[in-house]
Amino acid sequence: MAEIKSIFDLDVETIKKLQDKIGVKADGMIGPKTVTALQAFLNQNGAEPKLGVDGKLGPKTIKALQEYIGAEADGSFGEESASKLTFKLMENEEGEKIVSTESDLENIFAQQFKDAGLA
């Protein structure tokens, strides 16, 4: 199976953060085990309708992920979804932003500039 980066244009560190969040080995690549864990995670976190936990990354799984991260839920993962996922993974359980690296801080500033129409 292809790496998530080739599908979603995410960097390896973001992929690893996603894998940590859903409880699978953080190797920076997406495969059936990661997708299965993602589907189960999304079901536990309110996906409606519930997803089949089959390890196949299709539009229903992508749409549920988009709903979870607050992106437009169109089933097609693009730049907006990638950006929102990156920022969602920087939140703690209370929804507060966590900055653990200089790169995280740079990403937050870049997104704020973009949101303000300055980038």
trRosetta pair geometry for C-beta under 8 A, 3 or more apart (Angstrom, degrees):
i j d omega theta_ij theta_ji phi_ij phi_ji
1 30 6.6 -89 123 107 120 74
1 31 4.8 143 52 -124 127 63
1 32 6.4 155 -22 -35 150 72
1 35 8.0 -105 173 -17 165 129
1 57 7.9 109 -167 11 131 119
2 6 4.8 -89 170 65 120 131
2 7 6.1 122 102 -40 123 100
2 30 7.5 9 96 66 57 98
3 6 5.1 98 66 1 83 97
3 7 7.6 -164 99 3 50 86
3 15 7.6 -36 -178 -110 95 166
3 28 7.4 -4 -147 134 118 75
3 29 4.7 -80 -113 -130 87 80
3 30 6.1 110 -160 24 39 80
4 7 5.6 -67 -155 45 43 106
4 8 5.3 -13 167 23 83 115
4 10 5.9 -15 121 45 104 120
4 15 5.2 153 60 -115 127 119
4 18 7.9 -78 96 61 172 150
4 29 7.0 160 5 -160 82 35
4 30 3.6 88 -47 -17 97 129
4 34 7.7 -95 -44 116 124 149
5 8 6.8 -72 -117 59 20 76
5 9 6.6 49 -171 -120 58 18
5 10 5.4 -112 -103 63 63 64
5 11 6.9 49 -114 -113 115 17
5 12 6.7 -27 -63 -68 136 62
5 15 6.5 -69 -53 -45 87 138
5 28 7.8 8 -32 167 120 87
7 30 7.5 -59 27 48 128 143
7 57 7.5 55 152 122 174 145
7 77 6.8 51 139 71 94 127
8 77 4.9 -40 -110 130 94 132
8 81 7.2 -92 -148 99 105 109
8 82 5.4 152 165 -90 93 104
8 85 7.8 -7 171 34 141 156
9 79 7.1 -24 72 -91 140 66
9 82 5.6 -48 77 -88 89 163
10 14 4.5 -113 -178 82 109 129
10 15 5.5 130 110 -54 123 86
10 18 7.9 19 154 -11 162 135
10 82 5.4 -160 -76 -144 84 106
10 85 7.1 -52 -100 87 132 133
10 86 7.3 -180 -133 -68 100 97
11 14 5.2 96 59 7 74 102
11 15 7.3 -138 101 -4 39 90
12 15 5.5 -56 -151 37 36 114
12 16 6.3 37 152 -20 68 105
12 28 3.8 7 -159 -148 95 130
13 16 5.6 -52 -147 36 33 112
13 17 6.5 36 152 -21 65 102
13 28 7.7 -9 -55 -108 27 108
13 103 7.3 49 85 108 166 152
14 17 5.6 -50 -149 34 34 113
14 18 6.5 37 151 -19 64 102
14 82 7.8 64 135 -170 163 84
14 85 6.9 87 177 114 122 104
14 86 5.2 -54 -120 -104 130 85
14 89 6.5 141 -150 46 75 157
15 18 5.7 -53 -153 34 33 113
15 19 6.4 32 149 -18 65 105
15 26 7.9 142 116 -158 72 77
15 28 4.8 92 85 -146 124 51
15 29 7.1 57 150 -53 148 17
15 30 6.8 -113 -151 -47 120 88
16 19 5.5 -52 -146 38 34 112
16 20 6.4 40 152 -21 66 101
16 26 4.0 69 -155 -177 83 109
16 27 7.4 176 -101 41 88 13
16 28 5.1 -23 -56 -75 94 74
17 20 5.6 -48 -148 34 32 114
17 21 6.4 36 151 -23 63 105
17 26 7.7 62 -48 -135 21 128
17 89 4.3 91 130 172 128 138
18 21 5.6 -55 -151 33 32 114
18 22 6.4 7 159 -1 66 109
18 38 7.6 8 163 -97 110 111
18 85 7.0 -2 -83 172 120 117
18 89 6.1 -75 -69 -93 64 137
19 22 6.3 -67 -143 48 29 95
19 24 4.9 -84 -162 72 89 88
19 25 6.7 -39 168 91 132 33
19 26 4.2 157 89 -103 124 66
19 27 7.1 -165 -152 22 177 56
19 28 7.7 -97 -1 -59 142 30
19 34 6.0 -56 -107 -125 97 112
19 37 7.9 66 -141 85 64 143
20 23 7.7 36 179 -70 28 30
20 26 5.1 7 -55 -73 81 132
21 41 7.4 85 124 -156 87 156
21 89 6.2 -112 -42 -125 142 91
22 34 7.3 95 82 -159 137 68
22 37 4.5 119 143 135 115 107
22 38 5.3 -38 -125 -85 166 56
22 40 7.8 119 -168 67 104 88
22 41 4.3 -88 -127 -43 96 153
23 37 5.9 -149 68 -163 82 130
23 41 7.5 164 19 -76 100 117
24 33 5.8 148 -143 132 138 100
24 34 5.2 -159 79 -101 160 66
24 37 4.5 -165 -42 10 119 166
25 33 7.8 27 28 109 97 138
29 34 7.7 -169 106 -14 54 150
30 34 4.8 -120 -141 81 63 143
30 35 6.4 76 178 -52 100 87
30 57 7.0 37 150 -52 134 153
31 34 5.5 97 47 14 57 101
31 35 7.1 -116 109 -3 29 95
32 35 5.6 -57 -141 41 32 110
32 36 6.1 36 158 -23 67 105
32 55 3.5 29 -161 -177 87 130
32 56 7.7 -2 -120 -62 86 46
33 36 5.7 -51 -145 35 29 112
33 37 6.4 28 155 -15 63 106
33 55 7.1 1 -56 -121 25 115
34 37 5.8 -57 -149 40 31 109
34 38 6.2 34 151 -22 65 107
35 38 5.4 -52 -145 36 33 115
35 39 6.3 35 155 -21 65 103
35 55 4.8 101 81 -155 111 47
35 56 6.6 165 140 23 149 8
35 57 4.8 -113 -118 -59 133 89
35 61 6.8 10 -163 -171 97 165
36 39 5.8 -53 -149 34 29 111
36 40 6.5 27 154 -15 63 106
36 53 5.6 69 -153 179 77 87
36 54 7.3 -140 -99 80 85 13
36 55 4.3 -18 -55 -79 95 80
37 40 5.7 -55 -147 39 33 110
37 41 6.1 36 153 -22 66 108
38 41 5.6 -54 -145 37 30 114
38 42 6.3 28 156 -18 65 106
38 57 8.0 32 67 -100 142 95
38 61 6.8 72 111 -172 115 118
38 65 7.0 -8 174 -83 119 117
39 42 5.9 -54 -146 37 29 109
39 43 6.4 32 153 -20 63 105
39 51 4.6 -128 -157 108 97 135
39 52 7.2 -39 -173 92 145 40
39 53 4.6 166 107 -113 127 67
39 54 7.3 60 -10 25 176 54
39 55 7.6 -104 5 -63 135 32
39 61 5.7 -63 -89 -117 92 112
39 64 7.8 73 -127 74 61 149
40 43 5.6 -53 -150 35 32 113
40 44 6.4 29 153 -17 65 107
40 53 5.4 47 -65 -117 81 132
41 44 5.8 -59 -151 38 30 110
41 45 6.2 5 157 0 65 116
42 45 5.8 -71 -141 52 30 99
42 46 7.9 -77 177 61 58 53
42 47 4.2 54 144 -46 94 132
42 51 6.0 45 86 4 120 137
42 61 7.2 157 25 -149 159 70
42 64 4.5 80 173 138 144 125
42 65 6.3 -80 -91 -73 135 62
42 68 5.9 -106 -123 -49 89 141
43 47 5.1 -59 -88 42 42 116
43 50 5.2 49 -128 -147 104 89
43 51 5.6 -119 -64 37 98 89
43 53 7.0 -59 -15 -63 144 107
45 68 5.9 59 110 -123 128 117
46 67 8.0 -123 104 122 102 119
46 68 7.5 147 63 -98 98 83
47 50 6.0 97 96 -120 98 41
47 51 5.4 -16 128 -18 152 98
47 64 4.0 14 -127 -149 117 127
47 67 7.2 126 -114 68 67 130
47 68 7.4 -34 -74 -57 85 107
51 60 6.0 153 -119 130 92 111
51 61 5.8 78 -140 -92 144 73
51 64 5.7 -75 -55 -19 124 164
52 60 7.8 58 23 92 86 145
56 61 7.5 178 98 -14 59 139
57 61 5.5 -104 -140 74 52 144
57 62 7.0 73 178 -51 82 91
58 61 5.7 100 53 14 58 99
58 62 7.1 -114 114 -1 32 97
59 62 5.5 -56 -140 42 34 112
59 63 5.9 39 159 -24 69 105
59 75 3.4 30 -166 -172 98 122
59 76 7.3 -13 -122 -58 97 58
60 63 5.7 -51 -144 35 28 112
60 64 6.5 29 155 -18 62 105
60 75 7.1 -2 -60 -119 28 112
61 64 5.8 -55 -149 37 31 110
61 65 6.4 32 152 -19 64 106
62 65 5.6 -54 -149 37 32 113
62 66 6.3 36 151 -21 66 105
62 75 5.2 97 82 -154 110 48
62 76 7.0 73 129 -64 146 13
62 77 5.0 -116 -152 -42 121 102
62 81 7.8 16 -176 -171 95 163
63 66 5.6 -52 -148 35 32 114
63 67 6.5 34 152 -19 64 102
63 73 4.8 71 -162 -176 79 93
63 74 7.1 -146 -105 71 90 13
63 75 4.3 -20 -59 -79 101 75
64 67 5.7 -50 -150 34 33 112
64 68 6.5 37 150 -22 63 105
64 73 7.9 61 -65 -141 19 119
65 68 5.5 -53 -150 34 33 115
65 69 6.4 13 158 -4 67 109
65 77 7.5 -1 83 -91 128 119
65 81 7.6 70 111 -170 103 120
65 85 7.3 7 161 -95 109 118
66 69 6.2 -66 -143 46 29 97
66 71 4.3 -88 -155 73 85 100
66 72 6.6 -42 175 85 131 35
66 73 4.3 159 98 -103 118 63
66 74 7.1 -81 128 24 175 55
66 75 7.5 -108 8 -61 140 30
66 77 7.2 -152 -66 -95 106 76
66 81 5.4 -59 -105 -118 95 117
66 84 7.9 70 -142 77 63 139
67 70 7.8 38 -176 -70 28 28
67 71 7.9 -82 -53 53 22 66
67 73 4.7 24 -62 -87 82 136
68 88 7.5 92 126 -169 85 161
69 81 6.9 100 76 -155 138 70
69 84 4.5 121 143 128 115 107
69 85 5.0 -51 -117 -84 162 60
69 88 4.4 -104 -131 -33 90 154
70 84 5.7 -144 72 -168 83 135
70 88 7.2 162 20 -78 100 118
71 80 5.5 141 -145 125 112 97
71 81 4.3 118 153 -102 172 69
71 84 4.4 -177 -63 42 102 154
71 85 7.6 -32 -26 -40 134 77
72 80 6.5 34 19 102 100 145
72 81 7.6 -94 50 -65 70 91
77 81 4.6 -112 -146 86 68 150
77 82 6.9 93 168 -53 94 79
78 81 5.7 99 49 18 51 101
78 82 7.0 -94 123 -6 31 98
79 82 5.7 -56 -145 36 30 113
79 83 6.3 29 158 -19 65 107
80 83 5.8 -58 -151 37 29 110
80 84 6.3 23 156 -14 66 109
81 84 5.8 -57 -143 40 31 107
81 85 6.1 34 156 -22 66 106
82 85 5.8 -54 -147 35 28 112
82 86 6.5 33 153 -22 62 104
83 86 5.7 -53 -153 31 31 114
83 87 6.6 20 154 -10 64 107
83 111 6.3 145 -173 -111 113 113
83 114 7.9 -96 -147 86 153 156
84 87 5.8 -59 -148 42 34 106
84 88 6.1 39 153 -25 68 106
85 88 5.6 -52 -142 35 31 113
85 89 6.4 29 158 -18 64 106
86 89 6.1 -62 -156 35 26 109
86 90 7.0 23 148 -19 60 107
86 107 6.2 -116 149 179 130 143
87 90 5.5 -55 -154 31 40 114
87 91 7.4 47 149 -31 63 98
87 97 7.6 -45 -166 -112 84 103
87 107 7.5 -163 -79 137 75 114
87 108 7.5 110 -115 -101 96 71
87 111 6.3 77 -72 -102 128 176
88 91 5.9 -50 -164 15 40 117
90 97 5.3 9 128 -150 107 76
90 98 5.4 -158 179 54 64 71
90 99 7.1 27 -167 -78 117 51
90 104 5.8 144 -120 -154 124 112
90 107 7.6 -176 -56 90 150 128
90 108 7.2 -156 140 -72 168 103
91 94 7.9 -136 174 71 94 48
91 95 5.2 -18 -169 -144 132 34
91 96 6.3 135 -150 64 76 30
91 97 6.0 -48 -93 -92 65 41
91 98 6.6 146 -120 2 12 90
92 95 7.3 -53 67 14 62 17
92 96 5.2 -6 35 57 104 87
92 98 5.4 100 -46 -48 88 118
97 108 6.6 80 -172 -110 148 135
98 104 7.5 -52 108 179 63 154
99 104 4.7 171 -142 109 66 123
99 105 5.0 59 -157 -71 130 81
99 108 6.7 -58 -93 -14 113 145
100 104 5.7 83 41 -4 61 154
101 104 4.8 111 55 -2 73 98
101 105 7.4 -138 99 0 46 84
102 105 5.6 -55 -155 37 38 112
102 106 6.3 40 148 -20 69 105
103 106 5.6 -52 -146 37 33 113
103 107 6.3 37 153 -21 65 104
104 107 5.7 -56 -151 35 30 112
104 108 6.5 31 152 -20 64 104
105 108 5.7 -51 -150 32 33 112
105 109 6.5 29 154 -13 65 104
106 109 5.9 -56 -148 40 32 108
106 110 6.1 33 154 -21 66 109
107 110 5.6 -54 -142 37 30 113
107 111 6.3 28 158 -17 64 106
108 111 6.0 -58 -149 37 27 108
108 112 6.4 28 153 -19 64 108
109 112 5.6 -55 -146 36 33 112
109 113 6.4 33 155 -18 66 104
110 113 5.8 -54 -150 36 30 110
110 114 6.3 30 152 -19 64 108
110 119 6.6 72 -164 -92 67 167
111 114 5.5 -54 -145 38 34 113
111 115 6.1 35 155 -20 67 106
112 115 5.7 -51 -143 37 30 112
112 116 6.3 22 157 -12 63 111
113 116 5.9 -64 -147 44 28 106
113 118 4.4 -90 -165 75 80 106
113 119 4.1 83 123 -37 108 112
114 117 7.7 41 178 -69 30 23
114 118 7.5 -91 -64 54 21 67
114 119 4.5 -51 -79 51 64 125
